[in-house]
Amino acid sequence: MEKSSPPCHCSYLYERIKRQEEAIAQLVDIIGSTNRRVYELDQRQHGVEHQIVREHPTILQTTT
């Protein structure tokens, strides 16, 4: 009795890998845009903090 080889699933595997690559690329784009947004918000926050210190320097002074 001859052993039969399993059917080739190459095209299925290729398509599945291709979809996974596309999903990974989308996630990388999302992470990149999120990191840019976080950086922009961080820079804006620093600017607001400096503006508050310039406008109201007594807020951060401690009383003795």
N, C-alpha and C positions, 0 to 999 in steps of 0.2 A: 504494500500500500504506500503510495507516494504521499509525501507531505505537501500540502498546498501552501503557497505563500500567501500571507495576508494581503488584502487589497491595498493598493497604494492610496494613501490619504494626502499625498503631497500638495495637491491644489487646495485642499481644505486647510492644511497646516499653513500654507503660504498666505492664504486669505486671512486666516486668524492672526498670524504674525503681523501682517500688514495693518489690520485694524488696531492691534495693540500698539504698533509704532505710531499710528496716527493719534491714538488716545494719549500716548506718552508725550508726543509733540504738543498737543493741546494743553496738557497739564503743565509742561515747561513754559509755554506762553502765559498761562494763567499765573504761575508762580512769578515769572518775570514782571508782569504788569502789577501784581500785588506788591512785590518788593519795591518797584518804582513809586507806587502810591504811598507805601509806608514811609519811604525816604522823603517824599514831598511833604507829607504830614508832619514828620519829625522836624524838618527844616522850618516849616511854618510855625510849629510849636515853639521852637527855639527863638524865632523872631518875635513871637508874641510875648514870651517871657522877658526878652531883652527890652521890649517896648514898655512893659509893665514896670520893670526896674527903673527905666529912665523917667517914666512919668510919675511914679510913686515910690521913690527910694525909701521912704520911711516904713513901708509895709514890711520890709525884710529886716529892719533894725530891731534888736532886742532891747527891752527896757531893763534898766539896772536899779 
